[in-house]
């Protein structure tokens, strides 16, 4: 399992939202 730092997690969430919007 890969543990991401809080900052990375936030960035990943933004990327996921962007992917969902597309």
N, C-alpha and C positions, 0 to 999 in steps of 0.2 A: 504493500500500500504506500501511496505517496502522500506525504503531509505537506500542504501548502501554507505559507505564511499568511496572516490575515490580509496583508496588502495584495498578495498574489490571488487569494481567494476572491477578493473584491474585483480584481481585474478579470478573472475568469468569469465571474457572474456577468460583468458588463459585456464580455464577448458573447456569452450565451444569449443574453437579451438581444444583442445585435443580430445573432444568427436567427433567433426566433422571429425577429421583425422581418427579416428578408424572406 
